[in-house]
Amino acid sequence: MKTIILIPSRLASTRLPNKPLKNIAGLPMIVRVMECAKKANMGEVCVATPDKEIDIVVKEAGGNSILTQYNHESGTDRVMESLNIIDPDRKFEKIINLQGDIPLMPPDYIKIAAGLLSDEKVDIGTLITPLDKDRIQNFNKVKVAIGLKKNNLTGKAIYFSRAPVPANKGDYYEHIGIYAYKRNVLERFCRNSQTVLEKREKLEQLRALELGMNIHVSIVDKSPIGVDTYEDLETVRKKFL
């Protein structure tokens, strides 16, 4: 299946305004994310944004960018619009949705998520990593309920929550913000409105589960740092020193 990596990005952010343009070792964060995507060598890479400022810095860095509408409910809807613009002939069958605020995403992680789609039963592929006990109660860490047997590295996600799930003693897993979609699955997802659980948890992957889609996950060693706050940004900047 021919693959494209699409990176939704916008300036509006309540906790860190203009986040995609923040400087990280001489380059805007969105350019750092684009570099990670290109290193995966999976196919074409394109940023999807409603903001001309982002569009300009991406193109100045030699990347591809598509200007989208502002009024999308989710990054996935922005990905869908940009895909329709860039690929009206439907050449791309596998779509990677890579968040624009993870400037240290390992290229191998992108390949692992995409590889899950080789199973015909899988609609969406994504990644998880073991979650430290001291972060289980952190509302910003999205937990995944999955019945993994010992030594299994992949499995089917049952539920995602900001609350600690599942209950009682055992391992906890944190979700990493990357999705690999089969094109028809992405189209079906975007045709449907936000669901009750999606709105309640503020997690769009719950829409997929409520629609009966199979989300399969693969375990990776550690979670790359997502930039949500100024403190996160400073942590990432130190990694480039």
C-alpha positions as CSV (number, residue, x, y, z in Angstrom):
1,M,0.0,0.0,0.0
2,K,1.3,3.5,-0.9
3,T,1.8,5.6,2.2
4,I,1.7,9.3,3.1
5,I,2.5,10.9,6.4
6,L,0.3,13.9,7.2
7,I,1.1,16.2,10.1
8,P,-1.8,18.3,11.4
9,S,-0.7,21.6,13.0
10,R,-2.2,24.9,14.1
11,L,-1.1,27.9,16.1
12,A,-4.1,27.9,18.5
13,S,-3.0,26.4,21.8
14,T,-4.4,27.2,25.2
15,R,-1.3,26.2,27.2
16,L,1.5,27.1,24.7
17,P,0.4,29.7,22.1
18,N,2.1,29.5,18.7
19,K,3.6,26.1,19.7
20,P,4.5,24.8,16.2
21,L,6.7,27.8,15.6
22,K,8.7,27.6,18.9
23,N,12.4,27.4,18.2
24,I,14.2,24.1,18.9
25,A,17.9,24.3,18.3
26,G,17.5,26.8,15.4
27,L,14.4,25.3,13.7
28,P,10.7,25.7,14.4
29,M,9.1,22.7,16.1
30,I,6.9,21.8,13.2
31,V,10.1,21.5,11.0
32,R,11.7,19.2,13.6
33,V,8.6,17.0,13.4
34,M,8.7,17.0,9.6
35,E,12.4,15.9,9.8
36,C,11.4,12.9,11.9
37,A,8.7,11.9,9.4
38,K,11.1,12.2,6.4
39,K,13.7,10.0,8.2
40,A,11.1,7.2,8.4
41,N,11.4,7.0,4.6
42,M,7.8,5.8,4.4
43,G,6.7,8.0,1.5
44,E,5.5,11.6,1.0
45,V,5.3,13.9,4.0
46,C,3.0,16.9,4.2
47,V,1.9,19.3,6.9
48,A,-1.8,20.1,7.1
49,T,-2.5,23.6,8.7
50,P,-5.0,26.4,8.6
51,D,-2.3,29.0,9.4
52,K,-0.2,30.8,6.8
53,E,2.6,31.3,9.2
54,I,3.1,27.5,9.5
55,D,2.6,27.0,5.8
56,I,5.4,29.5,5.1
57,V,8.0,28.1,7.5
58,V,7.4,24.5,6.3
59,K,7.9,25.5,2.7
60,E,10.9,27.7,3.5
61,A,12.4,24.5,5.0
62,G,11.8,22.6,1.8
63,G,8.7,20.8,3.0
64,N,5.2,20.3,1.6
65,S,2.2,22.0,3.3
66,I,-1.5,22.2,2.6
67,L,-3.7,25.1,3.8
68,T,-6.9,23.8,5.3
69,Q,-10.1,25.2,6.8
70,Y,-10.0,26.5,10.4
71,N,-13.2,25.0,11.7
72,H,-12.2,21.3,12.2
73,E,-13.2,19.5,15.3
74,S,-10.1,17.3,15.4
75,G,-6.6,16.9,13.8
76,T,-8.0,13.8,12.0
77,D,-10.6,15.9,10.2
78,R,-7.8,18.2,9.1
79,V,-5.8,15.2,7.8
80,M,-8.8,14.1,5.8
81,E,-9.3,17.5,4.2
82,S,-5.6,17.7,3.3
83,L,-5.6,14.2,1.9
84,N,-8.5,15.0,-0.4
85,I,-6.7,18.1,-1.7
86,I,-3.3,16.5,-2.2
87,D,-4.6,13.1,-3.5
88,P,-7.9,13.4,-5.4
89,D,-6.9,10.3,-7.5
90,R,-6.7,8.2,-4.3
91,K,-3.1,6.9,-4.9
92,F,-2.4,6.7,-1.1
93,E,-4.0,3.8,0.7
94,K,-2.1,4.0,4.0
95,I,-2.3,7.3,5.9
96,I,-0.1,8.1,8.9
97,N,-1.4,10.9,11.2
98,L,1.6,12.2,13.1
99,Q,1.0,14.9,15.7
100,G,2.9,18.1,15.2
101,D,4.1,18.5,18.7
102,I,6.3,15.5,19.1
103,P,9.7,16.7,17.7
104,L,11.6,13.7,19.0
105,M,9.4,11.0,17.4
106,P,11.8,8.1,16.5
107,P,11.4,7.3,12.8
108,D,11.3,3.6,13.7
109,Y,8.1,4.2,15.7
110,I,6.4,5.5,12.6
111,K,7.4,2.4,10.7
112,I,6.1,0.2,13.6
113,A,2.7,1.9,13.6
114,A,2.3,1.6,9.8
115,G,3.4,-2.0,9.9
116,L,0.3,-3.0,12.0
117,L,-1.9,-2.3,8.9
118,S,-0.4,-5.3,7.2
119,D,-2.9,-7.4,9.1
120,E,-6.2,-7.3,7.2
121,K,-8.2,-7.4,10.5
122,V,-6.6,-4.1,11.6
123,D,-8.3,-0.8,10.9
124,I,-6.0,1.5,12.8
125,G,-2.5,1.0,14.1
126,T,-1.0,3.0,17.0
127,L,1.6,2.7,19.8
128,I,1.7,2.3,23.5
129,T,4.5,2.3,26.1
130,P,4.6,1.1,29.7
131,L,3.5,3.8,32.1
132,D,5.3,4.5,35.4
133,K,3.3,4.1,38.5
134,D,3.8,7.7,39.6
135,R,2.1,8.9,36.4
136,I,-0.9,6.7,36.4
137,Q,-3.1,9.4,38.0
138,N,-1.9,12.1,35.5
139,F,-5.0,13.3,33.6
140,N,-2.8,14.2,30.6
141,K,-1.5,10.7,30.2
142,V,-3.9,8.7,28.1
143,K,-4.2,5.1,29.3
144,V,-5.0,2.1,27.2
145,A,-7.0,-1.0,28.4
146,I,-5.6,-4.0,26.6
147,G,-5.4,-7.6,27.5
148,L,-1.8,-8.4,26.7
149,K,-0.5,-11.9,27.5
150,K,3.1,-12.2,28.7
151,N,5.7,-11.5,26.1
152,N,3.1,-10.2,23.6
153,L,4.2,-7.0,21.9
154,T,1.0,-6.3,20.0
155,G,-2.7,-6.6,20.7
156,K,-6.2,-5.1,20.3
157,A,-7.1,-1.9,22.2
158,I,-10.3,-2.3,24.2
159,Y,-10.6,1.3,25.6
160,F,-8.7,4.5,26.0
161,S,-9.1,6.8,29.0
162,R,-7.6,9.7,30.9
163,A,-8.5,7.7,34.1
164,P,-6.4,4.8,35.3
165,V,-7.7,1.7,33.3
166,P,-8.0,-1.2,33.8
167,A,-8.6,-1.4,37.6
168,N,-6.7,-3.4,40.1
169,K,-3.1,-4.6,40.2
170,G,-1.2,-5.0,36.9
171,D,0.6,-3.1,34.2
172,Y,-0.5,0.2,32.8
173,Y,0.2,1.5,29.3
174,E,0.3,5.1,27.9
175,H,-0.9,5.9,24.4
176,I,1.5,7.6,22.0
177,G,0.0,10.2,19.6
178,I,0.4,8.5,16.2
179,Y,-2.2,6.8,14.0
180,A,-1.9,4.6,10.9
181,Y,-5.2,4.4,9.0
182,K,-6.4,2.4,6.0
183,R,-7.9,5.1,3.7
184,N,-11.4,3.7,3.7
185,V,-11.3,3.6,7.6
186,L,-10.2,7.2,7.8
187,E,-13.0,8.2,5.4
188,R,-15.6,6.4,7.5
189,F,-14.2,7.9,10.7
190,C,-14.5,11.4,9.3
191,R,-18.0,10.9,7.9
192,N,-19.3,10.3,11.4
193,S,-19.9,12.9,14.1
194,Q,-18.2,13.0,17.5
195,T,-19.6,10.4,19.8
196,V,-20.7,10.5,23.4
197,L,-17.5,9.0,24.9
198,E,-15.2,10.9,22.6
199,K,-16.7,14.2,23.9
200,R,-16.7,13.0,27.5
201,E,-13.0,11.9,27.5
202,K,-11.9,14.3,24.8
203,L,-10.2,11.4,23.0
204,E,-11.1,11.0,19.3
205,Q,-9.9,7.4,19.2
206,L,-13.0,6.5,21.1
207,R,-15.1,7.5,18.1
208,A,-13.3,4.7,16.2
209,L,-14.1,2.2,19.0
210,E,-17.7,3.3,19.2
211,L,-18.0,2.7,15.4
212,G,-16.7,-0.8,15.9
213,M,-13.3,-0.3,14.4
214,N,-10.3,-2.5,15.4
215,I,-7.5,-0.5,16.8
216,H,-4.3,-2.6,17.2
217,V,-1.3,-1.4,19.2
218,S,2.3,-2.2,19.4
219,I,4.4,-1.7,22.6
220,V,7.6,0.4,22.2
221,D,10.2,1.1,24.9
222,K,9.5,4.7,25.9
223,S,7.2,7.6,25.1
224,P,8.7,10.5,23.1
225,I,8.2,13.8,24.8
226,G,5.1,15.6,23.6
227,V,5.2,19.4,23.9
228,D,2.2,20.7,25.7
229,T,3.7,23.3,28.1
230,Y,6.7,25.6,28.2
231,E,8.4,23.1,30.6
232,D,8.0,20.4,28.0
233,L,9.5,22.7,25.4
234,E,12.6,23.4,27.6
235,T,13.0,19.6,28.2
236,V,13.0,19.0,24.5
237,R,15.4,21.9,23.8
238,K,17.9,20.3,26.2
239,K,17.9,17.1,24.2
240,F,19.3,19.0,21.3
241,L,22.3,20.4,23.2
